[in-house]
Amino acid sequence: MTRTEIEETVKKFLVEELEIDEDKIAPEAKLKDDMGIDSLDFVDIVVIVDKKFGFKIRPEELAGIVTLNDFCSFIEKKVTK
């Protein structure tokens, strides 16, 4: 899976499943501050990532993820191992 495919998949589930306004989705957008993702949304994200990318995110792995770009880079590292 390419970086572009990862970004498109993430953007799609943020809009469709978490109902985040597409205008708020940008690589430098902060997940919590700019996009309004809260702790319950992160639970949903863990489930969605498992379904779409085939791996489970451990809570401690989310600690360093601030922006959408960070999140996509994290997924990219996991799926290209």
VEXGU-959063 format. One record per atom (N, C-alpha, C, CB): z negated, x, y negated. Coordinates in steps of 0.001 Angstrom, whole numbers, plus 500000, padded with zeros to 6 digits. Glycine has a CB too. Example, Ala and Ser with C-alpha at 12.3 -4.5 7.8 and 13.67 -1.06 7.14 Angstrom:
BEGIN
492200513190505690 492200512300504500 492200513200503300 490954511308504473 492920512850502250 492860513670501060 492130512900499970 494275514084500598 
REM end
This chain:
BEGIN
500000500851501184 500000500000500000 500000500892498758 498769499034499999 500898500601497839 501007501411496623 499963500980495587 502427501301496028 499792501812494595 498865501490493505 499296500203492801 498792502657492489 500593500053492584 501107498850491928 500782497602492748 502627498963491715 500963497683494062 500648496539494937 499161496207494888 501072496836496391 498326497236494855 496874497037494757 496546496321493456 496118498394494836 497096496810492346 496820496206491037 497288494755490979 497498497014489927 498458494481491544 498973493111491550 498095492191492400 500415493088492071 497653492673493547 496793491883494431 495463491587493754 496560492619495763 494874492596493127 493594492419492440 493748491431491288 493061493773491920 494783491608490490 495011490708489353 495167489266489844 496269491145488552 495922489091490904 496173487751491439 494867487079491872 497150487823492626 494007487804492617 492774487145493060 491767486960491929 492136487944494178 491817487818490914 490932487606489760 491298486316489034 491010488804488786 492590486078488890 493066484875488192 492878483631489064 494554485030487800 493334483707490318 493355482519491173 491993482156491757 494326482727492290 491254483150492210 490012482846492920 488769482917492048 489854483782494067 488784483792491047 487619483892490160 487870483211488818 487252485357489933 489083482718488627 489466481975487431 489230482748486134 488710480680487384 489578484029486171 489471484864484978 490769484713484188 489197486370485350 490631484560482892 491786484400482011 492668485648482106 491334484150480538 493944485425482359 494886486535482540 494928487467481329 496280485992482813 494665486940480146 494657487761478928 493539488802478927 494518486872477707 492484488557479692 491349489484479741 491559490610480748 490080488730480084 492588490493481562 492801491466482635 493687492602482127 493441490788483880 493072493775482010 493763494989481581 493085496170482266 493743495148480012 493818497276482485 493222498421483200 491903498903482604 494196499567483216 491801498902481263 490588499418480613 489504498344480434 490945500010479256 489788497117480842 488803496026480687 487585496274481567 489438494658481039 486417496076480979 485167496229481732 484932494959482539 483955496517480778 484616495145483809 484470494003484705 483421493014484212 484109494478486095 482253493529483835 481173492640483403 481336492196481952 479830493330483579 481478493157481057 481468492860479625 482725492143479137 481298494131478855 483896492607479573 485144492044479054 485658490856479877 486204493121479011 485487490941481194 486037489894482058 484993488872482495 486667490518483277 483721489155482213 482666488183482504 482309488045483973 483068486862481991 482583489080484765 482254489030486189 480755489235486337 483051490107487000 480111488296487039 478658488394487240 478346488720488701 477956487073486824 477061488756489029 476649489172490376 477170488230491461 475130489248490453 477265486941491165 477818486010492156 479309486263492370 477588484553491712 480015486604491292 481432486949491421 481615488196492284 482058487170490035 480698489163492149 480805490383492953 480660490073494443 479740491405492520 479840489093494780 479717488670496181 481070488144496660 478605487576496347 481707487322495838 483044486809496174 484052487953496296 483519485798495106 483970488911495405 484895490044495428 484768490818496731 484638490973494236 483549491018497206 483330491729498473 484067491016499606 481812491829498795 483946489693499655 484599488899500700 486121488961500548 484114487429500647 486608488818499322 488048488826499060 488658490187499414 488326488486497580 487990491272499025 488498492613499324 488555492826500835 487612493697498659 487560492350501551 487568492469503008 488787491741503594 486255491898503607 489068490540503091 490216489761503583 491553490400503209 490159488340503030 491671490828501969 492974491294501467 493269492761501780 493040491091499979 492215493585501838 492432495022502023 491843495568503327 491841495771500860 491024494777503999 490539495166505322 489369496131505363 491632495756506058 488551496168504321 487331496979504377 486215496293503598 487587498401503814 485001496625503982 483833496038503325 483321496997502253 482713495719504361 482925496425501125 482338497209500030 480827497143500178 482797496677498616 480201498310500158 478739498348500164 478262498234498720 478197499663500842 477141497544498487 476667497344497104 476548498639496300 475326496657497125 476098499710496927 475924500972496194 477270501551495743 475182501996497071 478358501175496404 479680501669496007 480135501053494689 480708501374497101 479638499884494356 480014499213493115 479307499789491891 479716497741493221 478280500574492109 477453501077491009 478260501842489954 476365501976491559 479204502662490362 479951503475489408 481223502827488891 480292504769490029 481487501605489328 482719500935488933 482467500104487683 483259500048490080 483110500478486590 482907499804485308 484148499022484892 482541500820484224 485315499663484973 486543499033484492 487414498556485655 487330500010483611 488415497773485315 489370497321486320 490107498520486916 490374496315485708 490411499503486100 491064500716486589 490190501433487611 491390501656485423 488873501519487339 487929502119488296 487980501372489623 486485502106487728 487997500057489543 487987499214490734 489263499425491555 487841497730490342 490411499455490889 491674499676491598 491736501079492204 492859499464490648 491208502070491504 491158503438492042 490271503504493273 490649504421490975 489152502799493240 488247502734494375 488967502138495592 486994501901494020 489664501030495396 490394500387496487 491489501311497009 491001499047496020 492193501950496087 493278502864496464 492754503984497373 493940503468495200 491601504558497029 491019505624497868 490674505108499254 489763506207497206 490170503884499320 489773503310500606 490969502997501501 488964502050500381 492022502464500929 493161502041501747 494128503180502075 493910500942501040 494009504298501381 494908505428501667 494222506548502439 495469505983500374 493037506281502958 492323507305503742 493058507601505028 490889506857504054 
REM end
